[in-house]
Amino acid sequence: MNNFLFSQCILYFLAFLFGFIAVVPLSENGSDFQGKCLLFTRGMWQNENITVEKQRFMVEEWGPESACQFTTFIGLFSLLLSAVQAWRLLFYLCKGHDDTFFATFLNLLVSTFVVFLIFVASTLVTVGFNMWCDAITENGRMPNSCEELQDIDLELHLDNSSFYDQFAIIQFGLWAGWVAWMAITVLAFLKVYDNYRQKELLDSLVHEKELLLARSSKRILDQVEKNALI
């Protein structure tokens, strides 16, 4: 068994798993918040009216939908790509095949690009969710934490009963997926480097063979000339 291919296959499976872990709660949160994006949302607590001291959270501006859409797209892209790659490498393992030098180099480029995209998506989620938590806790001045506030109806006419748990899982899935894709990229680089060294070695052996043949031919010609003179 090709241990290198097996390691890559395991990492692609982990990337698929982490992508799935991120995408499912993303979809659930989008449904719970009726399509509104929680990331980078701004708001504040205000009294409902002058006579009543009860406060409610007022959203000043919902976060851009593009932030949630981009994160969902990257999660799905990582999910599908890792599934395809895991299946392809599993097929190679069963058949005893291996990637060509060009395919290996292409895998390196693609995995590097995916690492960058997942890093951007993970950063968006982490920063955007922290802004949401800062808004609903008034930067920690509220008696309840961000996690505790998911158990309180914020009266936003949507289901906010599990937003903290959802985004905790989303962040774990994205950052863990980023680590998995980083490992995939490192292995892809090592494979490209190994293939390059093998190609150099092969070229060197071919060159040495040509030199030996040239020397042998020269010796034979010299011997023939000597025999002819005799």
DACOR-V737341 format. One record per residue. N is the residue number from 1. RES is the residue in one letter. SS is DSSP state (hx for helix, st for strand, lp for the rest). OMEGA is omega in whole degrees, 0 to 359 (* if undefined). D_CENTER is the distance of its C-alpha to the mean C-alpha in Angstrom with 2 decimals. Layout:
BEGIN
n:N res:RES ss:SS omega:OMEGA d_center:D_CENTER
n:N res:RES ss:SS omega:OMEGA d_center:D_CENTER
END
This chain:
BEGIN
n:1 res:M ss:lp omega:177 d_center:26.75
n:2 res:N ss:lp omega:183 d_center:24.24
n:3 res:N ss:hx omega:180 d_center:22.51
n:4 res:F ss:hx omega:178 d_center:19.90
n:5 res:L ss:hx omega:180 d_center:18.92
n:6 res:F ss:hx omega:178 d_center:19.16
n:7 res:S ss:hx omega:177 d_center:16.75
n:8 res:Q ss:hx omega:180 d_center:14.13
n:9 res:C ss:hx omega:179 d_center:14.97
n:10 res:I ss:hx omega:181 d_center:14.61
n:11 res:L ss:hx omega:177 d_center:11.12
n:12 res:Y ss:hx omega:177 d_center:10.10
n:13 res:F ss:hx omega:178 d_center:12.18
n:14 res:L ss:hx omega:178 d_center:10.60
n:15 res:A ss:hx omega:176 d_center:7.06
n:16 res:F ss:hx omega:181 d_center:9.42
n:17 res:L ss:hx omega:181 d_center:11.33
n:18 res:F ss:hx omega:176 d_center:8.96
n:19 res:G ss:hx omega:178 d_center:7.95
n:20 res:F ss:hx omega:179 d_center:11.74
n:21 res:I ss:hx omega:181 d_center:12.55
n:22 res:A ss:hx omega:187 d_center:10.97
n:23 res:V ss:hx omega:184 d_center:12.43
n:24 res:V ss:hx omega:178 d_center:15.87
n:25 res:P ss:hx omega:175 d_center:16.94
n:26 res:L ss:hx omega:178 d_center:15.70
n:27 res:S ss:hx omega:179 d_center:18.07
n:28 res:E ss:hx omega:180 d_center:20.72
n:29 res:N ss:hx omega:177 d_center:20.76
n:30 res:G ss:hx omega:177 d_center:21.16
n:31 res:S ss:hx omega:180 d_center:24.05
n:32 res:D ss:hx omega:182 d_center:25.57
n:33 res:F ss:lp omega:174 d_center:25.61
n:34 res:Q ss:lp omega:177 d_center:26.94
n:35 res:G ss:lp omega:179 d_center:24.33
n:36 res:K ss:lp omega:182 d_center:24.66
n:37 res:C ss:st omega:181 d_center:21.67
n:38 res:L ss:st omega:184 d_center:22.02
n:39 res:L ss:st omega:177 d_center:19.77
n:40 res:F ss:st omega:178 d_center:22.08
n:41 res:T ss:st omega:179 d_center:25.11
n:42 res:R ss:st omega:179 d_center:28.39
n:43 res:G ss:st omega:180 d_center:31.50
n:44 res:M ss:st omega:176 d_center:34.32
n:45 res:W ss:st omega:179 d_center:36.76
n:46 res:Q ss:st omega:174 d_center:40.20
n:47 res:N ss:st omega:181 d_center:43.46
n:48 res:E ss:lp omega:173 d_center:44.10
n:49 res:N ss:lp omega:185 d_center:47.58
n:50 res:I ss:lp omega:186 d_center:50.19
n:51 res:T ss:lp omega:183 d_center:52.10
n:52 res:V ss:lp omega:182 d_center:49.23
n:53 res:E ss:lp omega:181 d_center:47.15
n:54 res:K ss:lp omega:180 d_center:44.27
n:55 res:Q ss:st omega:173 d_center:41.04
n:56 res:R ss:st omega:182 d_center:38.23
n:57 res:F ss:st omega:180 d_center:34.89
n:58 res:M ss:st omega:178 d_center:35.04
n:59 res:V ss:st omega:177 d_center:32.01
n:60 res:E ss:st omega:180 d_center:32.74
n:61 res:E ss:st omega:176 d_center:29.73
n:62 res:W ss:st omega:179 d_center:26.79
n:63 res:G ss:st omega:180 d_center:23.36
n:64 res:P ss:lp omega:180 d_center:22.30
n:65 res:E ss:hx omega:181 d_center:21.11
n:66 res:S ss:hx omega:180 d_center:18.76
n:67 res:A ss:hx omega:179 d_center:16.60
n:68 res:C ss:hx omega:180 d_center:16.22
n:69 res:Q ss:hx omega:179 d_center:16.05
n:70 res:F ss:hx omega:180 d_center:13.25
n:71 res:T ss:hx omega:179 d_center:11.14
n:72 res:T ss:hx omega:180 d_center:12.32
n:73 res:F ss:hx omega:181 d_center:11.70
n:74 res:I ss:hx omega:177 d_center:7.99
n:75 res:G ss:hx omega:180 d_center:7.95
n:76 res:L ss:hx omega:179 d_center:10.38
n:77 res:F ss:hx omega:178 d_center:8.97
n:78 res:S ss:hx omega:181 d_center:5.91
n:79 res:L ss:hx omega:184 d_center:8.87
n:80 res:L ss:hx omega:181 d_center:11.32
n:81 res:L ss:hx omega:180 d_center:9.84
n:82 res:S ss:hx omega:178 d_center:9.11
n:83 res:A ss:hx omega:179 d_center:12.57
n:84 res:V ss:hx omega:182 d_center:14.23
n:85 res:Q ss:hx omega:179 d_center:13.17
n:86 res:A ss:hx omega:179 d_center:14.21
n:87 res:W ss:hx omega:180 d_center:17.41
n:88 res:R ss:hx omega:181 d_center:18.15
n:89 res:L ss:hx omega:176 d_center:17.96
n:90 res:L ss:hx omega:177 d_center:19.99
n:91 res:F ss:hx omega:178 d_center:22.50
n:92 res:Y ss:hx omega:179 d_center:22.72
n:93 res:L ss:hx omega:181 d_center:23.38
n:94 res:C ss:hx omega:184 d_center:26.10
n:95 res:K ss:hx omega:181 d_center:27.68
n:96 res:G ss:lp omega:179 d_center:27.43
n:97 res:H ss:lp omega:175 d_center:25.76
n:98 res:D ss:lp omega:181 d_center:23.36
n:99 res:D ss:lp omega:171 d_center:21.43
n:100 res:T ss:lp omega:179 d_center:23.56
n:101 res:F ss:hx omega:180 d_center:23.09
n:102 res:F ss:hx omega:180 d_center:21.99
n:103 res:A ss:hx omega:178 d_center:19.40
n:104 res:T ss:hx omega:179 d_center:18.02
n:105 res:F ss:hx omega:178 d_center:17.93
n:106 res:L ss:hx omega:177 d_center:16.29
n:107 res:N ss:hx omega:178 d_center:13.46
n:108 res:L ss:hx omega:180 d_center:13.08
n:109 res:L ss:hx omega:181 d_center:13.09
n:110 res:V ss:hx omega:182 d_center:10.58
n:111 res:S ss:hx omega:176 d_center:7.94
n:112 res:T ss:hx omega:178 d_center:8.98
n:113 res:F ss:hx omega:180 d_center:8.76
n:114 res:V ss:hx omega:177 d_center:5.21
n:115 res:V ss:hx omega:179 d_center:4.72
n:116 res:F ss:hx omega:182 d_center:7.52
n:117 res:L ss:hx omega:181 d_center:6.80
n:118 res:I ss:hx omega:177 d_center:4.35
n:119 res:F ss:hx omega:178 d_center:7.07
n:120 res:V ss:hx omega:180 d_center:9.65
n:121 res:A ss:hx omega:180 d_center:9.03
n:122 res:S ss:hx omega:179 d_center:9.10
n:123 res:T ss:hx omega:177 d_center:12.09
n:124 res:L ss:hx omega:182 d_center:13.71
n:125 res:V ss:hx omega:183 d_center:13.75
n:126 res:T ss:hx omega:181 d_center:15.06
n:127 res:V ss:hx omega:181 d_center:17.62
n:128 res:G ss:hx omega:179 d_center:18.61
n:129 res:F ss:hx omega:176 d_center:19.24
n:130 res:N ss:hx omega:177 d_center:21.19
n:131 res:M ss:hx omega:177 d_center:23.30
n:132 res:W ss:hx omega:180 d_center:24.08
n:133 res:C ss:hx omega:177 d_center:25.13
n:134 res:D ss:hx omega:181 d_center:27.19
n:135 res:A ss:hx omega:185 d_center:28.88
n:136 res:I ss:hx omega:176 d_center:29.91
n:137 res:T ss:lp omega:183 d_center:31.00
n:138 res:E ss:lp omega:180 d_center:32.59
n:139 res:N ss:lp omega:176 d_center:30.79
n:140 res:G ss:lp omega:181 d_center:31.99
n:141 res:R ss:lp omega:178 d_center:35.57
n:142 res:M ss:lp omega:180 d_center:35.44
n:143 res:P ss:lp omega:181 d_center:36.76
n:144 res:N ss:lp omega:176 d_center:33.77
n:145 res:S ss:lp omega:179 d_center:30.21
n:146 res:C ss:hx omega:180 d_center:27.22
n:147 res:E ss:hx omega:181 d_center:26.68
n:148 res:E ss:hx omega:183 d_center:30.40
n:149 res:L ss:hx omega:176 d_center:30.53
n:150 res:Q ss:lp omega:178 d_center:28.50
n:151 res:D ss:lp omega:180 d_center:31.66
n:152 res:I ss:lp omega:178 d_center:33.83
n:153 res:D ss:lp omega:181 d_center:34.36
n:154 res:L ss:lp omega:178 d_center:33.52
n:155 res:E ss:lp omega:178 d_center:35.64
n:156 res:L ss:lp omega:181 d_center:33.14
n:157 res:H ss:lp omega:175 d_center:34.05
n:158 res:L ss:lp omega:183 d_center:30.71
n:159 res:D ss:lp omega:180 d_center:29.30
n:160 res:N ss:lp omega:188 d_center:27.91
n:161 res:S ss:lp omega:183 d_center:28.54
n:162 res:S ss:lp omega:184 d_center:25.00
n:163 res:F ss:hx omega:182 d_center:22.83
n:164 res:Y ss:hx omega:179 d_center:22.30
n:165 res:D ss:hx omega:181 d_center:21.30
n:166 res:Q ss:hx omega:183 d_center:18.93
n:167 res:F ss:hx omega:172 d_center:17.06
n:168 res:A ss:hx omega:178 d_center:17.18
n:169 res:I ss:hx omega:179 d_center:15.37
n:170 res:I ss:hx omega:180 d_center:12.85
n:171 res:Q ss:hx omega:177 d_center:12.16
n:172 res:F ss:hx omega:181 d_center:12.03
n:173 res:G ss:hx omega:182 d_center:9.60
n:174 res:L ss:hx omega:182 d_center:7.06
n:175 res:W ss:hx omega:176 d_center:7.94
n:176 res:A ss:hx omega:176 d_center:8.29
n:177 res:G ss:hx omega:178 d_center:4.94
n:178 res:W ss:hx omega:178 d_center:4.13
n:179 res:V ss:hx omega:180 d_center:7.34
n:180 res:A ss:hx omega:180 d_center:6.96
n:181 res:W ss:hx omega:174 d_center:4.88
n:182 res:M ss:hx omega:178 d_center:7.49
n:183 res:A ss:hx omega:178 d_center:10.04
n:184 res:I ss:hx omega:180 d_center:9.45
n:185 res:T ss:hx omega:179 d_center:9.98
n:186 res:V ss:hx omega:179 d_center:12.95
n:187 res:L ss:hx omega:179 d_center:14.41
n:188 res:A ss:hx omega:178 d_center:14.20
n:189 res:F ss:hx omega:180 d_center:16.00
n:190 res:L ss:hx omega:181 d_center:18.50
n:191 res:K ss:hx omega:177 d_center:19.22
n:192 res:V ss:hx omega:180 d_center:19.90
n:193 res:Y ss:hx omega:180 d_center:22.08
n:194 res:D ss:hx omega:178 d_center:23.86
n:195 res:N ss:hx omega:179 d_center:24.56
n:196 res:Y ss:hx omega:178 d_center:25.86
n:197 res:R ss:hx omega:178 d_center:28.14
n:198 res:Q ss:hx omega:178 d_center:29.37
n:199 res:K ss:hx omega:177 d_center:30.15
n:200 res:E ss:hx omega:179 d_center:31.99
n:201 res:L ss:hx omega:179 d_center:33.86
n:202 res:L ss:hx omega:178 d_center:34.79
n:203 res:D ss:hx omega:179 d_center:36.03
n:204 res:S ss:hx omega:179 d_center:37.98
n:205 res:L ss:hx omega:178 d_center:39.59
n:206 res:V ss:hx omega:179 d_center:40.54
n:207 res:H ss:hx omega:178 d_center:42.05
n:208 res:E ss:hx omega:179 d_center:43.99
n:209 res:K ss:hx omega:179 d_center:45.23
n:210 res:E ss:hx omega:178 d_center:46.47
n:211 res:L ss:hx omega:180 d_center:48.24
n:212 res:L ss:hx omega:179 d_center:49.90
n:213 res:L ss:hx omega:180 d_center:51.03
n:214 res:A ss:hx omega:179 d_center:52.38
n:215 res:R ss:hx omega:180 d_center:54.31
n:216 res:S ss:hx omega:179 d_center:55.62
n:217 res:S ss:hx omega:179 d_center:56.78
n:218 res:K ss:hx omega:178 d_center:58.47
n:219 res:R ss:hx omega:180 d_center:60.30
n:220 res:I ss:hx omega:179 d_center:61.48
n:221 res:L ss:hx omega:178 d_center:62.73
n:222 res:D ss:hx omega:180 d_center:64.51
n:223 res:Q ss:hx omega:178 d_center:66.13
n:224 res:V ss:hx omega:180 d_center:67.25
n:225 res:E ss:hx omega:178 d_center:68.76
n:226 res:K ss:hx omega:179 d_center:70.60
n:227 res:N ss:hx omega:180 d_center:71.97
n:228 res:A ss:hx omega:179 d_center:73.07
n:229 res:L ss:hx omega:180 d_center:74.97
n:230 res:I ss:lp omega:* d_center:76.67
END
